[in-house]
Amino acid sequence: MFTGIVTDMGEIRELEQRGDLRARIGTSYDTSGIEIGASIACDGVCLTVIALGDDWFDMEISAETVSKTNLDLWTKGRRINLERALKVGDELGGHIVSGHVDGVAEVIEIRDEGDSTRVTLRAPEHLARFIAPKGSVALNGTSLTVNEVNGCDFGINFIPHTKQVTTWGNVALGDRVNLEIDTLARYVARLQEFS
């Protein structure tokens, strides 16, 4: 369980395709406090730590996970958003995020509004009904508020702080981003199927 509040920007140091994809991620986390088997959200994808070093951790990523996310775009040197799993008593600053990505959205428009940046994304059609104005989404692991929705397109406003402490400061047209819809929206939609 995560909050969508990014706590580090990691860097992909190594990628190796074995039976599964293995990734080494550089971090500023104190790795002495991370255990083998711990969950860390990497660009919003909940992955399991399988090895540790002084300033890195390794993850094994199944072909299923790669096929459902934007991890096929990972390259050596790429920066990614990181968040460690919640502990009992931690502040829930964003919204409840599982790290189970629902699909990939595409950045279709970027424009500056004052010091902030407005980004319009296009969601896969089957997920668009779960996205509502003033609702929450997790994009590349970042908890964000939806400003407006128009069919499959939805807008997000990035304030300077978010652009500075996440990878959103480098957003570009055509970027494919991991999308996790709000858990509450998923359950409300499911309940409506039975009414």
C-alpha positions in Angstrom: 0.0 0.0 0.0 1.3 3.4 -1.0 0.1 7.1 -0.9 1.3 8.4 -4.2 3.6 10.8 -2.5 7.0 10.3 -4.2 9.9 10.2 -1.8 12.9 9.8 -4.1 13.8 9.9 -7.8 15.8 6.8 -8.6 17.9 6.1 -11.6 18.0 2.9 -13.6 21.6 1.7 -13.5 21.3 -1.8 -15.1 18.7 -3.8 -17.0 19.1 -7.4 -17.8 16.7 -9.7 -19.5 16.8 -13.2 -18.0 13.7 -15.3 -17.7 12.3 -12.0 -16.3 13.6 -8.5 -16.5 16.0 -7.6 -13.7 16.6 -3.9 -12.9 19.1 -2.3 -10.6 17.9 1.1 -9.3 20.1 3.7 -7.7 18.5 5.5 -4.8 19.2 8.0 -2.0 17.2 5.8 0.4 19.1 4.4 3.3 19.2 0.9 2.0 20.2 -0.5 5.5 16.5 0.1 6.4 15.2 -1.9 3.4 14.7 -5.6 3.7 14.8 -8.2 1.0 11.2 -8.8 0.0 10.1 -5.2 0.7 7.8 -3.5 -1.8 8.8 -0.3 -3.5 6.7 1.6 -6.0 8.8 2.3 -9.1 7.0 4.7 -11.4 3.9 3.5 -9.7 4.5 -0.2 -10.1 4.7 -2.2 -6.9 7.9 -4.3 -7.2 9.8 -6.6 -4.8 13.3 -6.0 -3.6 15.5 -9.0 -4.4 19.0 -7.6 -3.7 20.5 -4.6 -2.0 23.7 -2.5 -2.1 24.8 0.7 -0.4 22.9 3.0 -2.7 20.9 0.6 -5.0 18.3 -2.2 -5.0 17.4 -4.9 -7.5 14.0 -5.9 -8.7 12.7 -8.8 -10.8 9.9 -7.8 -13.2 7.7 -10.4 -14.9 6.7 -10.2 -18.5 3.1 -9.7 -17.4 4.0 -6.6 -15.5 6.1 -5.2 -18.4 3.2 -5.8 -20.8 0.7 -3.9 -18.7 2.9 -0.9 -17.9 5.4 1.5 -19.4 8.4 -0.5 -18.1 9.2 -1.5 -21.6 10.5 2.1 -22.0 13.0 1.8 -19.2 16.6 2.4 -20.3 19.8 2.8 -18.4 20.0 6.3 -16.9 16.3 6.9 -16.9 14.9 8.6 -13.8 11.9 7.1 -12.1 9.6 8.0 -9.2 10.1 5.9 -6.0 7.9 5.4 -2.9 8.4 3.0 -0.1 5.4 1.1 1.2 3.3 2.6 4.0 4.0 1.6 7.6 1.3 1.7 10.3 1.2 5.3 11.6 2.5 6.9 8.4 0.8 10.0 7.1 -1.6 9.4 4.3 -0.8 12.5 2.3 -2.0 11.5 -1.2 -4.6 8.8 -1.7 -4.6 5.0 -1.3 -2.5 3.6 -4.1 -1.9 -0.2 -4.6 0.9 -0.1 -7.1 -1.2 -2.3 -9.4 -1.2 -0.3 -12.6 -4.5 -0.4 -14.6 -3.1 0.8 -17.9 -1.0 3.3 -19.7 -2.1 6.8 -20.6 -0.5 9.1 -23.2 0.5 12.8 -22.8 -1.3 14.6 -25.6 -0.9 18.3 -24.6 1.4 20.4 -22.3 1.0 24.1 -21.6 2.3 26.4 -18.9 -0.1 28.2 -16.7 1.8 30.7 -14.6 4.5 28.7 -12.7 2.4 25.5 -13.1 2.1 23.1 -16.0 -1.2 21.8 -17.3 -0.9 18.3 -18.9 -3.7 16.6 -20.8 -3.5 12.8 -21.0 -5.6 10.2 -22.9 -6.7 7.2 -20.9 -7.5 3.8 -22.5 -11.2 3.8 -23.3 -12.0 1.0 -20.8 -10.5 3.1 -17.9 -11.9 6.5 -18.8 -15.2 6.0 -17.0 -13.3 5.6 -13.7 -11.7 9.1 -14.0 -13.8 12.0 -12.6 -13.2 15.8 -12.2 -11.7 16.5 -8.7 -11.1 12.7 -8.3 -7.7 11.1 -7.8 -5.4 9.2 -10.1 -1.9 7.9 -9.7 0.4 8.7 -12.7 3.9 7.1 -12.6 3.2 6.7 -8.9 2.3 10.3 -8.2 -1.0 11.0 -6.5 -2.7 13.7 -8.5 -6.1 15.5 -8.7 -8.0 15.4 -11.9 -9.0 18.9 -13.1 -11.3 18.2 -16.0 -12.4 15.2 -18.1 -13.5 15.2 -21.7 -14.3 11.6 -22.9 -11.0 9.7 -22.6 -8.9 12.9 -22.1 -8.2 14.4 -18.6 -6.2 17.3 -17.3 -3.7 17.5 -14.5 -2.0 20.6 -13.1 1.6 20.2 -11.9 2.7 22.8 -9.4 6.4 23.7 -9.3 7.1 21.6 -6.2 5.7 18.4 -7.9 7.8 19.1 -11.0 10.9 19.5 -8.8 10.6 16.4 -6.6 9.3 14.0 -9.3 10.0 13.1 -12.9 7.1 15.3 -14.0 9.5 18.2 -14.5 10.6 16.4 -17.6 7.2 15.5 -19.1 7.1 15.5 -22.9 4.4 15.1 -25.6 3.8 11.4 -26.4 5.1 10.1 -23.0 3.4 6.9 -22.0 2.7 6.9 -18.2 1.5 4.3 -15.8 -2.1 4.9 -14.8 -3.7 3.6 -11.6 -7.4 4.6 -11.2 -8.7 5.4 -7.7 -9.7 2.3 -5.8 -12.9 4.0 -4.6 -14.0 4.7 -8.2 -13.4 1.0 -9.1 -15.7 -0.2 -6.3 -18.4 2.4 -7.0 -18.5 1.3 -10.7 -18.7 -2.3 -9.7 -21.6 -1.7 -7.3 -23.5 0.2 -10.0 -23.3 -3.0 -12.2 -25.7 -4.7 -9.7 -28.2 -1.8 -9.2 
